[in-house]
Each structure stands twice: as C-alpha cells, then as structure tokens.
Amino acid sequence: MFRNMVTSLLQHERIVTTEVKAKEIRRQTEKMLTLGKRGDLHARRQAVAFIRSDEVVKMVFSEYAQRYANREGGYTRVLKLEPRAGDNAPMALVELVDRPIKESKEKSPKSKASKETKAKKESKAPSSKAKASKAEEEKTEKEDAKPKKKAPAKKTAEKKADKAEPKKKTPAKEQAAENEEKE
C-alpha cells in the first residue's frame, strides 16, 4: 500500500490520505528523492525495487533530482485537512515542496468573465451611457444563463383561455338563439 501511495505522490506531486499514512509516506518519499539525487546505479536499482512505475523512476532521477539538488531534505510537506465525513478520520494533504504551478490550457468561462471584469475595472471610469449599456448587457447575460421554462401543454393553454374569456358563439348559433328568443 505504501509503495503505491509513494508512487502516486511522486507521479501527481500531491495526494490526500489520513495523517498517520501521510507521515509514513513522507519518510519513504524523502528516501526515494535522496536516492534520485545520488543518481548512481545502486540508487537507481533500489528506487526501481520500491517505486512501481518506470516513468516515475525516470522522473525521480531527472526532474526531481534537478529540482532538489540544492535542498538537503524536507522535500515534502504534510498539511492537515478536515476530518473525513464517513468515519471522522483525521485527513492530511501530502505534497512535494517547490512544485511548479501549472496553468490549465482550457480556461473555464468563469475565469474568462473574471478577467474581463478586472480589465474593465482597470480601464477609465465609464460614462453614464456606458454604465447603462453595461447594465443592459449584464441583464441579458443573466437572462441567457437562467433556464427557460417549458411552454405549457395545449390542453392547459386552452383551459386557461376558456376561463379568461367566455366562448363566442358562431354567427349561425347566434341567429338560432335570436330566433328562439323571438318565438
């Protein structure tokens, strides 16, 4: 289990687990990163015996060895999280120190919208006409975002129409009704 978790930590650079497991994983991960910094054949064979993925071993001996060349330990950090919902076990986040921040290539619409609003704020103060047009644009955007209600079925529409207005008699029926009244 620990071998799998150390491999996952080195592959993904952060994992969430219980605090007790996190402390043990930290010890073993730091040993693997120290082997990567050593870089000799014996260290590589020891890492291959412990780490379950050859790709991760290559990362340890190339990428991580360069990243932590000037660091003499403390390659990982353990951050405590909220207890797990099911059994209230204390949880922790284990991550590698000095990991680069990766920006996603596909940005969500929310992030685009927030950038647009920041750009608008940075620009000059808009005139009252511009404010009015912005307000109209925001209203239309909100209306577009709201789910549209389905049109009622024909039967219910006809019933509502019947209740609102009394039925009009056709000209033939009107004449018949007038003739009956006369008689």
KOLTOR-825954 format. One record per residue (C-alpha): residue number from 1; residue in one letter; x, y, z. Coordinates in nm, 3 decimals, padded with zeros to 5 digits. Example, Ala and Ser with C-alpha at 12.3 -4.5 7.8 and 13.67 -1.06 7.14 Angstrom:
BEGIN
<r num="1" residu="a" X="01.230" Y="-00.450" Z="00.780"/>
<r num="2" residu="s" X="01.367" Y="-00.106" Z="00.714"/>
# end
This chain:
BEGIN
<r num="1" residu="m" X="00.000" Y="00.000" Z="00.000"/>
<r num="2" residu="f" X="00.278" Y="00.245" Z="00.091"/>
<r num="3" residu="r" X="00.465" Y="00.165" Z="-00.230"/>
<r num="4" residu="n" X="00.153" Y="00.251" Z="-00.430"/>
<r num="5" residu="m" X="00.099" Y="00.572" Z="-00.236"/>
<r num="6" residu="v" X="00.461" Y="00.684" Z="-00.271"/>
<r num="7" residu="t" X="00.443" Y="00.614" Z="-00.644"/>
<r num="8" residu="s" X="00.122" Y="00.816" Z="-00.670"/>
<r num="9" residu="l" X="00.272" Y="01.103" Z="-00.471"/>
<r num="10" residu="l" X="00.577" Y="01.117" Z="-00.695"/>
<r num="11" residu="q" X="00.362" Y="01.095" Z="-01.006"/>
<r num="12" residu="h" X="00.095" Y="01.352" Z="-00.914"/>
<r num="13" residu="e" X="00.306" Y="01.560" Z="-00.672"/>
<r num="14" residu="r" X="00.023" Y="01.569" Z="-00.414"/>
<r num="15" residu="i" X="-00.222" Y="01.323" Z="-00.259"/>
<r num="16" residu="v" X="-00.482" Y="01.323" Z="00.019"/>
<r num="17" residu="t" X="-00.473" Y="01.049" Z="00.281"/>
<r num="18" residu="t" X="-00.501" Y="01.001" Z="00.657"/>
<r num="19" residu="e" X="-00.249" Y="01.176" Z="00.882"/>
<r num="20" residu="v" X="-00.080" Y="00.858" Z="01.003"/>
<r num="21" residu="k" X="-00.031" Y="00.728" Z="00.648"/>
<r num="22" residu="a" X="00.086" Y="01.074" Z="00.539"/>
<r num="23" residu="k" X="00.367" Y="01.078" Z="00.796"/>
<r num="24" residu="e" X="00.491" Y="00.736" Z="00.686"/>
<r num="25" residu="i" X="00.463" Y="00.822" Z="00.316"/>
<r num="26" residu="r" X="00.667" Y="01.136" Z="00.380"/>
<r num="27" residu="r" X="00.955" Y="00.930" Z="00.524"/>
<r num="28" residu="q" X="00.962" Y="00.686" Z="00.235"/>
<r num="29" residu="t" X="00.920" Y="00.953" Z="-00.034"/>
<r num="30" residu="e" X="01.212" Y="01.151" Z="00.103"/>
<r num="31" residu="k" X="01.428" Y="00.837" Z="00.086"/>
<r num="32" residu="m" X="01.335" Y="00.789" Z="-00.279"/>
<r num="33" residu="l" X="01.414" Y="01.152" Z="-00.362"/>
<r num="34" residu="t" X="01.751" Y="01.121" Z="-00.184"/>
<r num="35" residu="l" X="01.825" Y="00.814" Z="-00.398"/>
<r num="36" residu="g" X="01.736" Y="01.020" Z="-00.705"/>
<r num="37" residu="k" X="01.981" Y="01.292" Z="-00.601"/>
<r num="38" residu="r" X="02.257" Y="01.034" Z="-00.554"/>
<r num="39" residu="g" X="02.198" Y="00.916" Z="-00.910"/>
<r num="40" residu="d" X="02.428" Y="00.610" Z="-00.919"/>
<r num="41" residu="l" X="02.334" Y="00.263" Z="-01.045"/>
<r num="42" residu="h" X="02.281" Y="00.115" Z="-00.698"/>
<r num="43" residu="a" X="02.045" Y="00.401" Z="-00.603"/>
<r num="44" residu="r" X="01.851" Y="00.354" Z="-00.926"/>
<r num="45" residu="r" X="01.811" Y="-00.018" Z="-00.860"/>
<r num="46" residu="q" X="01.689" Y="00.050" Z="-00.506"/>
<r num="47" residu="a" X="01.434" Y="00.301" Z="-00.638"/>
<r num="48" residu="v" X="01.314" Y="00.058" Z="-00.909"/>
<r num="49" residu="a" X="01.265" Y="-00.208" Z="-00.640"/>
<r num="50" residu="f" X="01.038" Y="00.024" Z="-00.440"/>
<r num="51" residu="i" X="00.862" Y="00.250" Z="-00.693"/>
<r num="52" residu="r" X="00.608" Y="00.068" Z="-00.908"/>
<r num="53" residu="s" X="00.630" Y="00.278" Z="-01.225"/>
<r num="54" residu="d" X="00.934" Y="00.308" Z="-01.452"/>
<r num="55" residu="e" X="00.815" Y="00.652" Z="-01.569"/>
<r num="56" residu="v" X="00.810" Y="00.776" Z="-01.210"/>
<r num="57" residu="v" X="01.162" Y="00.639" Z="-01.153"/>
<r num="58" residu="k" X="01.281" Y="00.838" Z="-01.455"/>
<r num="59" residu="m" X="01.113" Y="01.149" Z="-01.311"/>
<r num="60" residu="v" X="01.284" Y="01.095" Z="-00.975"/>
<r num="61" residu="f" X="01.631" Y="01.065" Z="-01.129"/>
<r num="62" residu="s" X="01.592" Y="01.350" Z="-01.379"/>
<r num="63" residu="e" X="01.330" Y="01.612" Z="-01.291"/>
<r num="64" residu="y" X="01.320" Y="01.579" Z="-00.912"/>
<r num="65" residu="a" X="01.696" Y="01.534" Z="-00.880"/>
<r num="66" residu="q" X="01.749" Y="01.868" Z="-01.054"/>
<r num="67" residu="r" X="01.471" Y="02.042" Z="-00.864"/>
<r num="68" residu="y" X="01.603" Y="01.937" Z="-00.522"/>
<r num="69" residu="a" X="01.978" Y="01.947" Z="-00.597"/>
<r num="70" residu="n" X="02.039" Y="02.234" Z="-00.353"/>
<r num="71" residu="r" X="01.800" Y="02.109" Z="-00.084"/>
<r num="72" residu="e" X="01.928" Y="01.879" Z="00.189"/>
<r num="73" residu="g" X="01.599" Y="01.725" Z="00.293"/>
<r num="74" residu="g" X="01.244" Y="01.834" Z="00.357"/>
<r num="75" residu="y" X="01.122" Y="01.752" Z="00.009"/>
<r num="76" residu="t" X="00.762" Y="01.702" Z="00.121"/>
<r num="77" residu="r" X="00.510" Y="01.879" Z="00.341"/>
<r num="78" residu="v" X="00.206" Y="01.747" Z="00.526"/>
<r num="79" residu="l" X="-00.092" Y="01.980" Z="00.568"/>
<r num="80" residu="k" X="-00.377" Y="01.881" Z="00.797"/>
<r num="81" residu="l" X="-00.727" Y="01.886" Z="00.650"/>
<r num="82" residu="e" X="-01.078" Y="01.848" Z="00.787"/>
<r num="83" residu="p" X="-01.174" Y="01.503" Z="00.918"/>
<r num="84" residu="r" X="-01.320" Y="01.259" Z="00.669"/>
<r num="85" residu="a" X="-01.701" Y="01.269" Z="00.658"/>
<r num="86" residu="g" X="-01.764" Y="00.894" Z="00.685"/>
<r num="87" residu="d" X="-01.556" Y="00.789" Z="00.984"/>
<r num="88" residu="n" X="-01.416" Y="01.122" Z="01.114"/>
<r num="89" residu="a" X="-01.058" Y="01.008" Z="01.042"/>
<r num="90" residu="p" X="-00.802" Y="01.291" Z="01.051"/>
<r num="91" residu="m" X="-00.703" Y="01.369" Z="00.693"/>
<r num="92" residu="a" X="-00.389" Y="01.528" Z="00.550"/>
<r num="93" residu="l" X="-00.254" Y="01.653" Z="00.220"/>
<r num="94" residu="v" X="00.097" Y="01.536" Z="00.131"/>
<r num="95" residu="e" X="00.270" Y="01.733" Z="-00.142"/>
<r num="96" residu="l" X="00.614" Y="01.793" Z="-00.281"/>
<r num="97" residu="v" X="00.777" Y="02.122" Z="-00.188"/>
<r num="98" residu="d" X="00.869" Y="02.370" Z="-00.464"/>
<r num="99" residu="r" X="00.630" Y="02.222" Z="-00.713"/>
<r num="100" residu="p" X="00.571" Y="02.441" Z="-01.018"/>
<r num="101" residu="i" X="00.229" Y="02.594" Z="-01.061"/>
<r num="102" residu="k" X="00.062" Y="02.451" Z="-01.367"/>
<r num="103" residu="e" X="-00.194" Y="02.664" Z="-01.550"/>
<r num="104" residu="s" X="-00.465" Y="02.481" Z="-01.737"/>
<r num="105" residu="k" X="-00.480" Y="02.540" Z="-02.111"/>
<r num="106" residu="e" X="-00.860" Y="02.535" Z="-02.118"/>
<r num="107" residu="k" X="-00.994" Y="02.811" Z="-01.902"/>
<r num="108" residu="s" X="-01.343" Y="02.799" Z="-01.765"/>
<r num="109" residu="p" X="-01.599" Y="03.063" Z="-01.865"/>
<r num="110" residu="k" X="-01.594" Y="03.195" Z="-01.510"/>
<r num="111" residu="s" X="-01.223" Y="03.271" Z="-01.526"/>
<r num="112" residu="k" X="-01.270" Y="03.449" Z="-01.860"/>
<r num="113" residu="a" X="-01.554" Y="03.654" Z="-01.715"/>
<r num="114" residu="s" X="-01.347" Y="03.747" Z="-01.410"/>
<r num="115" residu="k" X="-01.058" Y="03.860" Z="-01.633"/>
<r num="116" residu="e" X="-01.298" Y="04.072" Z="-01.837"/>
<r num="117" residu="t" X="-01.435" Y="04.239" Z="-01.526"/>
<r num="118" residu="k" X="-01.082" Y="04.306" Z="-01.400"/>
<r num="119" residu="a" X="-00.990" Y="04.462" Z="-01.734"/>
<r num="120" residu="k" X="-01.300" Y="04.682" Z="-01.723"/>
<r num="121" residu="k" X="-01.217" Y="04.798" Z="-01.371"/>
<r num="122" residu="e" X="-00.863" Y="04.887" Z="-01.472"/>
<r num="123" residu="s" X="-00.983" Y="05.095" Z="-01.765"/>
<r num="124" residu="k" X="-01.105" Y="05.453" Z="-01.723"/>
<r num="125" residu="a" X="-01.427" Y="05.522" Z="-01.538"/>
<r num="126" residu="p" X="-01.713" Y="05.476" Z="-01.786"/>
<r num="127" residu="s" X="-01.969" Y="05.746" Z="-01.862"/>
<r num="128" residu="s" X="-02.334" Y="05.715" Z="-01.765"/>
<r num="129" residu="k" X="-02.424" Y="05.588" Z="-02.113"/>
<r num="130" residu="a" X="-02.160" Y="05.319" Z="-02.088"/>
<r num="131" residu="k" X="-02.289" Y="05.224" Z="-01.741"/>
<r num="132" residu="a" X="-02.641" Y="05.189" Z="-01.877"/>
<r num="133" residu="s" X="-02.524" Y="04.973" Z="-02.166"/>
<r num="134" residu="k" X="-02.321" Y="04.756" Z="-01.925"/>
<r num="135" residu="a" X="-02.626" Y="04.711" Z="-01.705"/>
<r num="136" residu="e" X="-02.832" Y="04.607" Z="-02.009"/>
<r num="137" residu="e" X="-02.561" Y="04.362" Z="-02.117"/>
<r num="138" residu="e" X="-02.547" Y="04.210" Z="-01.769"/>
<r num="139" residu="k" X="-02.925" Y="04.171" Z="-01.763"/>
<r num="140" residu="t" X="-02.924" Y="03.991" Z="-02.096"/>
<r num="141" residu="e" X="-02.638" Y="03.767" Z="-01.982"/>
<r num="142" residu="k" X="-02.828" Y="03.678" Z="-01.664"/>
<r num="143" residu="e" X="-03.144" Y="03.609" Z="-01.862"/>
<r num="144" residu="d" X="-02.950" Y="03.387" Z="-02.103"/>
<r num="145" residu="a" X="-02.795" Y="03.197" Z="-01.812"/>
<r num="146" residu="k" X="-03.133" Y="03.127" Z="-01.646"/>
<r num="147" residu="p" X="-03.303" Y="02.804" Z="-01.752"/>
<r num="148" residu="k" X="-03.603" Y="02.874" Z="-01.968"/>
<r num="149" residu="k" X="-03.942" Y="02.738" Z="-01.866"/>
<r num="150" residu="k" X="-04.117" Y="02.498" Z="-02.099"/>
<r num="151" residu="a" X="-04.429" Y="02.615" Z="-02.275"/>
<r num="152" residu="p" X="-04.748" Y="02.474" Z="-02.120"/>
<r num="153" residu="a" X="-04.927" Y="02.195" Z="-02.299"/>
<r num="154" residu="k" X="-05.206" Y="02.286" Z="-02.543"/>
<r num="155" residu="k" X="-05.479" Y="02.149" Z="-02.320"/>
<r num="156" residu="t" X="-05.385" Y="02.365" Z="-02.025"/>
<r num="157" residu="a" X="-05.350" Y="02.668" Z="-02.251"/>
<r num="158" residu="e" X="-05.698" Y="02.608" Z="-02.392"/>
<r num="159" residu="k" X="-05.845" Y="02.568" Z="-02.043"/>
<r num="160" residu="k" X="-05.689" Y="02.896" Z="-01.932"/>
<r num="161" residu="a" X="-05.826" Y="03.069" Z="-02.240"/>
<r num="162" residu="d" X="-06.173" Y="02.927" Z="-02.167"/>
<r num="163" residu="k" X="-06.168" Y="03.058" Z="-01.813"/>
<r num="164" residu="a" X="-06.043" Y="03.402" Z="-01.914"/>
<r num="165" residu="e" X="-06.293" Y="03.467" Z="-02.194"/>
<r num="166" residu="p" X="-06.637" Y="03.316" Z="-02.244"/>
<r num="167" residu="k" X="-06.683" Y="03.120" Z="-02.564"/>
<r num="168" residu="k" X="-06.804" Y="03.323" Z="-02.854"/>
<r num="169" residu="k" X="-07.099" Y="03.186" Z="-03.043"/>
<r num="170" residu="t" X="-07.072" Y="03.136" Z="-03.414"/>
<r num="171" residu="p" X="-07.299" Y="03.354" Z="-03.633"/>
<r num="172" residu="a" X="-07.527" Y="03.059" Z="-03.717"/>
<r num="173" residu="k" X="-07.577" Y="02.979" Z="-03.349"/>
<r num="174" residu="e" X="-07.636" Y="03.344" Z="-03.270"/>
<r num="175" residu="q" X="-07.916" Y="03.360" Z="-03.529"/>
<r num="176" residu="a" X="-08.070" Y="03.042" Z="-03.394"/>
<r num="177" residu="a" X="-08.059" Y="03.182" Z="-03.041"/>
<r num="178" residu="e" X="-08.225" Y="03.508" Z="-03.158"/>
<r num="179" residu="n" X="-08.498" Y="03.317" Z="-03.340"/>
<r num="180" residu="e" X="-08.571" Y="03.115" Z="-03.027"/>
<r num="181" residu="e" X="-08.596" Y="03.432" Z="-02.820"/>
<r num="182" residu="k" X="-08.844" Y="03.585" Z="-03.066"/>
<r num="183" residu="e" X="-09.067" Y="03.282" Z="-03.053"/>
# end
